[in-house]
Amino acid sequence: MSLRIAIIGAGPGGTTLARLLQTNNVNCTIFDLDDSNLSRSQGGSLDLHPETGQLALKEAGLFDEFTKYMRLEGSALRILNPSGNILLDIKGDSPRAEMRPEIDRSQLRDLLINSLKPGTIQWEKKLVNIESKLNGKFDLHFADRTVEQDYDLVIGADGAWSKVRKALTDVKPFYSGIFGIETRIEDVNNRFPATGELIGTGSCFFLGEGKGLLAQRNSDRSARIYAMLRVSEDWSGSCGIDWQNRNAAVEGLLSQQFDHWDEKGKLWVRNGDEVFLRPLYMLPIGFKWTPKSGVTLLGDAAHLMTPFAGVGVNLAMADALDLSKAIIPAYRNEISLSAALEQYENKMYERSGESAQRTMNNLNLMFSGETAENIANTFKQFMLGDGDR
């Protein structure tokens, strides 16, 4: 059986899967709604874990290329309380930093996309519907009114608001209770030396009172800044802040939520560029769907969670590795496709369920009124000990 395989979404999960399949002579096509890999910001940086993201890159023959971009110093972490007192200061040379080096999301995506055969990705293909046919195959209907016909396997790597997920379940992501406001400081060290020094080479957090100001260093000399709040989903519309006016929005946010916080943290937000609203959504912990032969999910499409355990991309790449190992024998007629998908999904459910619970534990630690001192102690045990956060 020669399977026709469609992957929806050219993020890290979808491109890792395509690379792993192609290195085993299994053909596939990726369909992505963007017009190119440059059409949107890919976000900040992330650390790749040895048992998930790094392992997938090794299996894909891309680990050596990854080492050209990885940053050990990016794992540095500094935590301060709202008054600006430093409670935790871990350098980027800790043993855990060596195990989990950082890479910018844009660099990782480019690395993966550039490893694929020419023509693997079809850009500007926004999936609208998956049509199940009587012969067990699937037709893909796109927003440009084109139809790609007769696929045996459709894999949803299309993120939080997955169209493929709709073919499997009515379950949708729900608001996590945490609302983010994001901005970015370009060339932070030269423009704002004191801010650059405080942020350091990795991440720096002001935490306490159920909220936080978070900064993360990127390889392009910029820093991404996030204000995180535990507020209602409709808060941005009901708080009275004028989000259309950047300066008014910044001052309104700081006066309402961080008025008595240390000025150094508030300067992060004031010195940033455009402001973006980022309400955080998640799927239910332990979410599963009724199996359907020929359709499955990976990454955020399968187990969307908030970023507070730093495992999202790592899970997507681990999913891709496990799914490739399930697909390859099915492609060679050594196992049925339905059995292959069941094998993959059971393994994915176990791993993602554990990670989703850990993520929720971290969310509650950081944004449920714990003191910064307690938060810092927990992070210290994780960063310097053997625990897992």
N, C-alpha and C positions, 0 to 999 in steps of 0.2 A: 504494500500500500504506500503510495507516494502522497503524503498529506500536503494539501494547500493550507498554509499557515499565515494568518493575518495577526499582526500585533498592532493594537491601537494605542498610540502614545510613544513619543521618542524621548522620554525622560530616561534617567539612569536605569530603571528596571527594564523597560522595553528594549533599550539599546544593548544592555548587558545580555539579555536573553538572545537577541538577534546575533550578537557576536559569538556566543557560546554555540548556538545552532550552526552557524556558518562554519565554524572551525571543525564541526563534525559532519560537514557536507549535507546539512539540512537547510533547504531553502525557505525563506520567509520574506514577507513584505511588511514594513512599518508604515502606518498611515498616521499623520500628525496634523492637527489643525493650524499650527503656526505656519508662516510663509517661509521660514528658514530657522536655523538654529540660533540666529542672532536677533530674532524678532522680539524677545522679551528678556527681562532680567531673570537670572537664574537664582538669585538670592545670595546669601553669604557663603561661609565656608562650613565644612563638616569634617568630622574625624571618621576615618575608615577603620573598622574593627577587624582584628586578625581572623576571627572565626566566621565572618560574614562578608563584608565588602572586599577586604583584602583577598580572602579565599576565592571569591568570584573572579577577581582580576587575575589571580594566578592561573586559575583554570582557563581563563580566556586568553592567556598569553600576553597580558598587558601590564603585569606588575612592574617590570623594569621601566616601562614608560611612566607609570605612576610615580616612581621614585624621583623622576626629574622634577616633579611639581610639588611633592609632599613637603610639609613644613612641620618639623617637630616642635618648633617654638610656638606654633599656633595653639598648642594645648595648654598654654599658660592660663591661669585663672586667678582673678583677684575679686574678693567680695568685701563690700563696705556696707555699713548700716546707713540709715537715712541721714545721720549726722555727719557722715563722711569719714568715720573711723574705719581703718582697714582691719578686717577680722581674719582674712585668709589671703595668703599671697604665695601661690604655687608657681614656680618657674616652669618653663617649657622643656626642662631637661629631666623631669621625673621619669621613673621607670614606666609608668602608664602612658606618658607622652610618647615614649619610644615605641610602645605597642600600638598606639592609635594616632598616627600622624594626621595632620589636617591637609585638606586640599579645597580650593575654591570650587563651588558647584559648577561654575562655567567651565573651569579647566577639566573637571571630570567628564562633563557632558561632551566637550569637544574631543577628548581622548577616546571616548566610546564611539561617537559618531564617525570620527576619522578612521576607525578600525574596520568599519563595515564596507562591504562591497559597494561599488558605485551603483546608484539607483535603488538601493535597499529602502530608503525612506522616500515616500511620496508626501511632499509638503502641501499645505493648503487643502487638507482633506479632513473636514469636520464631520465626524460621524453623526448621523441623525437617527438611524434605526438599523437594527439587525433583523433580517427576515429569515425565519426558519422555513426550510423547504421540505417537501414530502420525502425527498431522497436523503434526508439527514444532513444536507449541506446548508450553508448560510450565504445569503446575499447581503452586502453592505451598502447601505444607502447614505450618500453624503450630501452636505448642504449645497454643493455645486450642481446637484441633480444628476450626478453620475452614480452608477451602480457597479460595484465589483462583485462578480458572481462566483458561486460554487466554492466557497472555502469550507474545508473540513474542520478547522480549528480556529477560533477567534479568541484572542487573549487580550483582556482589558488591562492595559498598563496606563490608563488614561486618568489617573489621579482622583482627587477628592470627589469631583462631581461626575464620575464615570458614566458614560453612556452604555458601556457594556454591562455594568452592574445591573442596569434596568432589565436586561434580558434574563437575569437570575433571581432578582428579589425586588420587593417594593421598599426595602429598608433604605433610608437616606441618612446622611450625616446630620448631626444635631449640634447646636451651639454648646461649646465646652464650658462656658462661664467666664472665659478669659478673652479680653479684647486687647489687641495690639495696635499701637500707633508707630509706624516705621518712618525713619528718615536716614539720610546717609551724609557723611562728611567726607568729601574728597580731599586727598593730599593732606591728611590730618596732621602729620608731624610738622610739615612746613607752615601750614596755615594757623594751626593751634597747637604749638609745641607742648604746652602743659597738659592739654587734653590727650595728645598722643602718648605722652609719658605715663599718664594715669591708666589709660586703656592697656598699655603694654603691648606684647606681641600676640596675645590671644584674646581672651574675653575678660570683661570687667563688669561686675554687677553691683548696683545699689539695690538692696533688698530690705523689705520690712513692711509691716502694716498691711499685708495682703496685696502688695503691688511691687513694682520694680522698674528700674531704669537699667537697661542691659546694652552693652556695647560689644561688638565683635570685630576684630581686625581682619581685613582681607589682603590678599597678596598684591593688589593694585594700589596700595598705599591709602586706601579708603577705610572707613569704619562704618559699619551699620549700627544704627541706634534704634532701640525698641523701648517704648514705654508700655508696660503690661499692667492691666487692671482687671480686677474681678468685678465686673459690672454686668448689667442686663444686655441682652442682644441688641436692643433698640437704643442703647445709651447714646450713641453718636448723634442720633436724631433728636433726643430729648434733653441733652445736657446744656443746650443753649450756646454751644461753641460754633463759631462760623468757620466751617472747614474749607470754604471756598477762598478764604483769605489766609494765606500761609502764616503771616506774622500774628494775626489775631488768633488763629488756631493754636499756635504754639503757646502764646501767653495765656490763653484761656485754659488750655490743658494744664500748664504748670501751676497756675493760680488755684484751679479747682482741686487738683489731685496731689501736687507736690510742693505746696506753698512753703512749708517749713523744712523741706529737704535741703541738703547741702548744695550750695551754688555750683560746685564742680559738676555734679550730675545734671543739673538743669541746663548748664551750658552746652552739654551734648545735644540736647534738643534744639536749643536756640541756634546753634552753629550748623545745624543740618540743612539739607536742601529741601526738596519737595516732601510733603507729608502724605503718607498713605495709611488708610485705615485697614486693619487686618483682624477682623473677628476670627477666632480660632474654632474650628469645627472638628468633630470626631465621629467615628462609628462606634456602636456599642461594643464594650469589651466582651470578647468571646463571640463576636458576630460570625455566623456561618450561613451558607445558602444551600438550598436543595440542589444536589448535583445535577448537572445537565451536560450530557456528552457533547463535546465540541465547543464548549464555552467555559472559560475560567478567568480568574483575576489574579493580579499580583500587585504588590506595593500598596500605595494609598488607596487604590480602587478596592482592595481587599480588606484593608485594616487601617484606615485613616486614624491617626492619633495626633495629639499636640506635640510640639517639638521638645518637650522638657525631659526627655531621656536621650535625645540625640541619636535615635536609631532608625529614623524613617528611611533614609537612602540605604543604609546597611541592610535593613529588612528587605527592601525591594530587590537588592542585588542578590541576597541569599535566596529569595523566592525565585529569581531568574535562574540561579544555578540549579536549584532543586527541580524546577520545571523543565529545564533543558535535559536533565538526567532522566526525567520521566518521559519526555517526548521522543528522545532518540531511539529507544527500543520500540516504541510504537511506530515510529517512522520506518523501522526495519522489520515490521511485522512480528516482533518478538513478544508483544503484549498488546492487548486491545487499548484503544484510545481512552475509553471510559475508565478502565482499570488504572491507566497511567495517570489520569487526572485525579482520581480518587487518592492514589498514593501521594501525589504532590500536595493536594489540598489538606490531607490529614496532617502532614508534617508542617505545613505552613500555619495551620490553625494553632497548633501547639506552641510554635515559636512566637507567633504574633500575639497570642493571648497573654503570654507571660510578659512580653514587652509592653503591651497596652496597659496592664496592671501596674507595672513599674512606672510608666509614664504618668499615670493618674496619681500614683503615690507622690511623685516629684511635684506635680502640679499642686497638690494639696499642701505639700511641705512649703513651697515657695509663695503660695498665694492664699493661704487660709489664716493669716495673722500670726504665724510663728515669728519669733524674734529673729533678727539677722544673725545673732550669735548661734542659735540652734541650727539655722540653715547652714551656716558656715561650718559648724562641727560635723554635720552630716556629709557635706561635700568633702571635707578633709578626710574623713574615713574612706570615702570612695576613691578619691584621687591618690591618696598615699598608702591606702591599705589594700586589702584583697576583696573588698565588697564590690557589689554592683549596684549602681544607682538607677 
